[in-house]
Amino acid sequence: MSTKNQNPEPHTPGPWRIERYEDGSKAIAPSEGFVVCTMAVVPPERIEANARLIAAAPELLDACKKLHDALSSFMEGTDEEDYARMASEDPEEAPNRTRSFAAINASFRAINKATKGE
């Protein structure tokens, strides 16, 4: 799955920032525009960490797509039989190739989850 030359994302474009309110709640919003989401105060120890993660979502998706494209290009020419063999390889015998294959699959799943809800 190449992510190059695709239409702009249907989500609110980043970067997003965190708006902090006196009651401890947080909101995520783009630099200009409306609030993307609000976060309740419970549990308070996780609100800031969750807010940072959500605010970074557009940049994380973009980075994931770029890494996916780079790794896919690196693995170009690999056919289904090669992928099946790599999936069953012992990671200690071919650590770089096995990690690359796992990273391509993980990025593909993450991109689909973010863009298609799959």
N, C-alpha and C positions, 0 to 999 in steps of 0.2 A: 504494500500500500504506500504509494508515494503521496506525500502531503504537499508537494510543490504545486504552484500555480492553481491553487484552489480558490474558490470564492471566499470573501471575508466571512469570519465566523458570525453566526446568528446571535451570539451572546453579546452582552454589553462590552465594548472594547475596554481594555486596560490602558494604563495602569489603574488599579483600584487602591483606595486608601481606607484607613480605619477612622471612623468618627467615634470619639469617646464622649459619653454623657455622664453627668454628675451622679446619676443613680447607679452607675456601674455597667449599664448596658452599652452595647457597641452597635455600630452600623457600618456596612461596607458600601462604599460609593465610588464611582469613577471620579476622576479629577474634576470633571464638570458634568453635572446631570443629577439624576435621581438616585435614591438609595437602592442598591442591589438586594441587600438583605439586612435584617436586624437580628441581634443576638440577645437572648434573655440573660438574666443574671445568674441562673442556676445551671450547672455548678460554677460558681465564680472563679475557681482556680483554673478552669479550662477556657474561659471566654477569650482571654487575650491570645492564647496559643491558637485557638480555632479561628479567631478574627485574622491573625497574621496569615494562616494557611489559606483561608478563603480569599483574602486580599491579594495573595500571590498567585491565585489560580490562573489568570490570563497569561502571566509570564511562564508559569510552570507548563501550561499546555503548549505554548510556543516552543519552549526549550525541549519538551518531549518530542514534538514533531521534528525539530531539527536533528536531535539525536537519532530518532528513528530513521530519517532520511540518510544520515551519515552512515549508520550501521548497515542499513539496507544496501547502500552503494558498496560498502566494504564487502558485503556478502553476495554481491551481484554475480550471477552465473551459477548460483547454487540451486539445484533442482529439488523437487519434493523428496526424492530418494535420499539426497544428501541431508536434507533437514531431518528426515526420519532417523537416519543414522546418528546425526548429531544429538538428537533428542535422547537417544539411548546410550550415548557415550558416557563413560565415567569422567566426571568433571576433573579428576586428578590427572587423567591421561591427556586430556586436551582442554586445559582450563580456559584459555583465551577464546577458543572457538565456541565452547559450550556456554561461556558467559555471554558472548556476543549473541548467540542464538536465543538465549533466555532473555536478554535485554530487548532484542527486536520483538519477541512475542509479548513481553510485558508492556513495552511502549505501544504496540498495536492495540492491546486490550485497553490500556489507559486512555488512549486517544479516542477509541470507539465509545468508551464509557462517558467521556466528557462531551463528545460531539453528537453521539447517536443514542445514548442511554442504554447501550448494549452491555 
